[in-house]
């Protein structure tokens, strides 16, 4: 089962994945699709507010933020990690509960990245916003670091997130019944 949609001008089929007996999602995976990644990056940049740095959680947003940095002529971007790495110093952390990840997880920011953000305009990116928990956690880390969140962006806003007026997104994505029938927004 798939859900077909046009995203950034590119036709894309999202596999329908059952989460439980009552709910399924359209799995948006940008990995490996260069055309889709480039088109989404371009479309998001056209809607983006002025910013100094972009930040995203790993992992599915990495191709998107990389391409947005490339297209905008920027030489860097910032990532929030799911695991502490040996090279990270003065680490900031926050807990998050995502719809697609079982259990509570932590997100980590390197202190060197935090230093870059002090007093700077930060654009928070993700591939999909559903419950908003991942983007909220990234925003919390940005604020702890002294950055100023000027925008929250995603390729897709899933379910009720499509009704939010505090995020910028390209397309709404419905939630689904396990049989693949879209639920109303």
C-alpha positions in Angstrom: 0.0 0.0 0.0 1.2 3.5 -0.9 -0.1 7.0 -0.7 0.8 9.0 -3.8 1.4 12.8 -3.6 3.3 15.6 -5.3 5.9 17.2 -3.1 7.9 20.2 -4.3 6.7 19.4 -7.8 7.9 15.7 -7.7 5.6 12.7 -7.7 6.3 10.5 -4.7 4.8 7.3 -3.3 4.8 6.9 0.5 4.5 3.4 1.9 1.7 3.0 4.4 3.1 1.7 7.6 0.9 0.3 10.4 1.8 1.7 13.9 -0.9 -0.1 15.8 -4.4 -1.6 15.4 -5.9 1.9 14.9 -3.3 4.0 13.1 -0.9 3.9 10.1 1.4 6.6 8.7 2.6 7.4 5.2 6.4 6.9 5.6 8.2 9.8 4.0 11.8 8.7 3.4 13.9 11.3 1.5 17.1 9.1 1.6 18.3 8.1 -1.8 15.9 10.4 -3.8 18.1 13.2 -5.2 15.4 14.8 -7.3 13.0 15.0 -4.4 15.6 16.2 -2.0 16.7 19.0 -4.3 13.1 20.0 -5.1 12.1 20.1 -1.5 15.1 22.1 -0.5 14.4 24.7 -3.2 10.8 25.0 -2.3 11.5 25.4 1.4 14.2 28.0 0.8 11.6 30.0 -1.2 9.4 30.1 2.0 12.2 30.5 4.6 12.5 33.6 6.8 15.9 35.3 7.1 18.3 33.1 9.2 21.9 32.8 10.2 22.1 29.0 10.7 19.9 26.0 10.1 19.6 23.1 12.5 18.0 19.7 12.2 17.8 16.4 14.1 19.5 13.4 12.6 18.9 11.4 10.6 16.2 11.7 7.9 16.5 15.5 7.7 20.3 15.4 6.9 20.0 15.2 3.1 17.5 18.1 3.2 19.5 20.4 5.4 22.7 19.6 3.4 20.9 20.5 0.1 19.4 23.6 1.6 22.8 24.8 2.7 24.3 24.0 -0.7 21.5 25.8 -2.6 21.6 28.8 -0.3 25.4 29.2 -0.7 26.1 28.4 3.0 29.1 26.5 4.0 27.7 24.9 7.2 24.7 23.7 9.1 24.1 22.3 12.5 22.8 18.9 13.6 21.3 17.5 16.8 22.5 14.0 17.4 20.7 11.0 18.8 23.9 9.8 20.5 26.8 11.5 22.2 30.0 11.3 20.2 33.5 11.3 21.5 34.3 14.6 19.7 31.4 16.4 21.3 32.3 18.8 24.2 30.1 20.7 26.7 27.1 18.7 25.4 23.5 20.0 25.8 20.7 17.3 25.9 16.9 17.1 26.0 14.4 14.2 26.0 11.9 13.6 23.2 9.1 11.2 22.4 8.6 10.8 18.7 5.7 9.0 16.9 8.1 6.9 14.8 10.5 5.9 17.6 9.6 3.5 20.4 10.2 4.9 23.8 11.8 8.1 25.0 15.0 9.2 23.3 17.5 11.9 24.0 18.9 14.5 21.6 22.3 16.0 22.0 24.0 19.2 20.8 27.7 19.8 20.7 28.8 22.8 22.8 30.8 24.2 19.8 27.6 24.3 17.8 25.8 26.0 20.7 28.5 28.7 20.7 27.8 29.5 17.0 24.1 30.0 17.8 24.4 32.6 20.6 22.3 35.6 19.6 21.9 34.2 16.0 18.7 33.6 14.0 18.1 29.9 13.8 15.9 28.0 11.3 14.8 24.6 12.7 14.2 21.9 10.0 12.8 18.4 9.9 11.5 16.1 7.2 8.0 15.6 8.8 6.3 17.3 11.7 3.6 15.1 13.3 3.3 15.5 17.1 5.9 18.3 17.0 7.9 16.7 19.7 11.2 16.4 17.7 11.1 20.0 16.6 10.1 21.2 20.1 13.2 19.3 21.5 15.5 20.9 18.9 14.0 24.3 19.7 14.6 23.7 23.4 18.3 23.0 22.7 18.6 26.1 20.5 17.1 28.3 23.2 19.4 26.7 25.9 22.3 27.7 23.6 21.1 31.3 23.3 19.9 31.0 19.7 16.8 32.8 18.5 14.3 30.5 16.6 13.0 32.4 13.6 11.2 29.6 11.9 10.2 25.9 12.1 10.0 24.1 8.7 9.3 20.7 7.4 8.6 19.1 4.1 5.4 17.6 5.4 3.0 18.4 8.2 1.2 15.2 9.3 -2.3 14.9 10.7 -3.2 17.7 13.1 0.2 19.4 12.6 -1.1 20.7 9.2 -3.5 23.0 11.2 -0.6 24.7 13.0 0.2 28.2 12.1 3.7 28.3 13.7 5.3 25.9 11.1 6.1 26.3 7.5 5.6 23.2 5.3 5.2 22.2 1.7 2.3 19.7 1.9 -0.1 18.2 4.4 0.1 14.5 5.0 -2.9 12.7 6.4 -2.8 9.9 9.0 -4.3 6.6 7.9 -6.4 3.8 9.1 -4.4 0.5 9.1 -6.2 -0.4 5.8 -4.6 2.6 4.1 -7.7 4.8 4.2 -6.7 8.5 4.9 -8.2 9.9 8.1 -9.8 13.3 7.8 -7.7 16.3 8.9 
